[in-house]
Amino acid sequence: MSNSASDGPRARPDDAGGAVAAPPRFETFAWVLLDWAASAFSTISITLLVAYIEKVVFAGEPWGVPGGVVWAWTLAVAMLVTALAAPWVAAWADRTHGHHRALMTSIVAGGAASFLLAALAPSARVPIVVAVVIAAVGFDMAAIFTGSLLPRIARGAQADRLSAIGYAAGYAGGAVALILATRVFAARASLGLTDAGALRTAFAIMGGWWIVFSIPSFWVRFGAGHSSAHAATSSGELTGFARALLRGDEGYGRLGSVLGGAMLILGAMQTAISQFSSVALEEFHLDPPALVGLVLLVQCVALPGALAVGWLSTRVGRWPMLSLSLVGWVIVLGSAGFVTTRPQLTAMAVLLALVLGGAASVIRAAVAVLAPAGRYGATFGLLNVGSKLAGFVASLVFGAVYAITGHPRAGLAALLVQLILGWWLLSRAGAGAMEEGKDDRCGA
């Protein structure tokens, strides 16, 4: 992709101090639309794709383990690939002001892999696993560069509001895309499709939704680049960033502390979300329509929840709202081992929905404000790498506990330790680190 104007160095509006200028409306709209677009992969993958993998592709345990274990370990591989690739891609983006190009490439790769899933026959097990890994890596990389663009268009309380609106749009978009995909599945007989064929059509919808609604971002400038000095190579860029973090250089000290706790928290949360479907399928024997209904309930409750957390974080503070969200997560994971009926599962899903986007939204806003100018890619890349490594370990633990006990609920409960450890590390950074930049306001 050619180097667009959006990638060139320009002065940030708040570099010289003073009020932060409000970004153009279409710019913020296109950024929010990125969350709306990517959410199709999120919702369809944890419902129809996981059902396809567990109940169709790996039915009968052709690899000697349950399909749920294959799913867990496939996600673990995707997390590891992201963790290995993200630092170098993020450093390249910072050096070349190529965040926009990296974002678009990630979206195209993820969307293409989704179309590949639609094209492959269920018997092509290895290519299907590879396609899932590519799509998941594309999704993760797109999230990195969506986040790295946030501090280019919003600062202070703006970042809190825009991050929350993005998450809310994601829940709405994910719900609409999932409804569309499930309508196709429900009408499969009249469309002349088998169950597997209808699911594969849903994966084409997933890829098309992701790419089509990302199109506006192809032509948007997304705020300012930064012209500070950069290393000649990506390895040099990474080394310089790491040294600044370790030395606690000005603007880096609090960032390192916040990133450490956030990595563990996000890793545990991402693994729990991705494996929630396995619990519903294996423990409660939900069929695909029932699972979709449960996920749609989560999406509908999560939307106002994310907006409320974003609004409250600008008034009572990021740290109180993050702590409240994490209390909810502790209750969800802690109660997972005791949930035995479908009404209890529904209640757990509603509680999960209330806190689903709160912690992630607040963390994204806090990191956007703390990220040093010119190091947005490296900052969000490091956050993603750390959270994916933490998620990799969490997925392996989940899969191992599931394989040993035969109960995915036990795997969810095991994630509680990592979540609490991350919360403790973040608390050591202090509430002041989380509230950095909260006094910034938009200019007229």
Protein Blocks (a to p, Z undefined) as FASTA:
>chain_A
ZZdfklpccddfklngpjdddddfklmmmmmmmmmmmmmmmmmmmmmmmmmmmmmmmgoi
lnopafklmmmmmmmmmmmmmmmmmmmmmmmmmmnopmmmmmmmmmmmmmmmmmmmmmpc
fklmmlmmmmmmmmmmmmmmmmmmmmmmmmmmogcjllmmmmmmmmmmmmmmmmmmmmmm
mmmmmmmmmnopafklmmmmmmmmmmmmmmmmmmmmmmpggiaadfbdcdfbfklmmmmm
mmmmmnopghklmmmmmmmmmmmmmmmmmmmmmmmmmmmmmmnopafklmmmmmmmmmmm
mmmmmmmmmmmmmmnojklmmmmmmmmmmmmmmmmmmgcbfklmmmmmmmmmmmmmmmmm
mmmmmmmmmpcghilmmmmmmmmmmmmmmmmmmmmmmmmmmmmnopaklmmmmmmmmmmm
mmmmmmmnopklmmgoklpccdZZ
